Amino acid sequence: MEFRDSLGGAGLLAGARQLFDWLVPGRNPDCIRSDQPEPSVGVPIHNRPVTGRIGLAGDWHGNVSWAMSRIRLFAAQGISTIYHVGDFGLWPGATGEYFLKTLHRACVDRDLEMFIVLGNHEDYHRAAAMQLDEQGWLCLESYPRFRFAPRGHTWIDAHGARFAALGGAGSIDRNTRRIGIDWWPQEELTQFDCDRLVANVRSQQWARVDVMLTHDAPAGLRRFGMTERPAWFTPEIEDYCAIQRIRLRHAMDEVLPRWLAHGHWHDYFRDSWDGLSASGTYYHCEVLGLAADGMRGNAVIAEVLPGFGLGAITELLP
Ligand SMILES: [Fe+2]
């Protein structure tokens, strides 16, 4: 019979095997589990001591005294590498220069290096004038202890963990700011930026990113509500900000991070995301939101675990 010929015998056996593979965790090729590390290979970005611990910091907004207190606390805990998730304090004029100079001096004195993902409140005119170093980081000649991540930048750290950065975000108060003075249109996370991240990850044949550092929170991870709606927060601005979070989420769904740390929303929280890529791959991601300067949860120490993302996270208390 035609029906028996197409489904019976070997066909039925193959179908049962496929069903078994799909149902049993670890045998389903479409399901990526976070407890299955993959071997990490590549060239470390620098020759820092392998401590397995990094510093992570949220928005500093050019606040010198607060930033200095975090640097002192990081150094006291033996941290040599700090990742900053944006609204760092790259700012024009004398106050901006004082911020960079003071922090850089502290980093030299304590043998610290900072890797910074730019946010929305940053001087993008100055960022555009930075030079790329041989590892693809943006640099300021006078401040070699600071390196800034171009959007979509990827790297493997000294512990073998795979990192990706995607900075930028929309300013909800953009209508109250002046272009080139305290607002720069280059804050916008564009589709081009997201495509570059995906292309970078794919060109290195990474199945997943261990740790993704962003300024904004990808859409859908958490509902951020405003308790009041000022006149300057127009529907156009709301859309402008929301579309960037959606782009970020789509990029995240392509590179499947095990962990994602972000700032921008000035709130310290832990969340998780069970995502689905455009090609139908399910994945799980742990999310860490960092608070802003002057707030609890602005800075943490985290263990880096290649193939897993982050391990223990310790909050630096003020
Ligand atoms: Fe921000």
Residues whose N, C-alpha, C, O or C-beta is under 5 A from the ligand:
A	BS01	LIG	D87 G119 N120 H121 H264
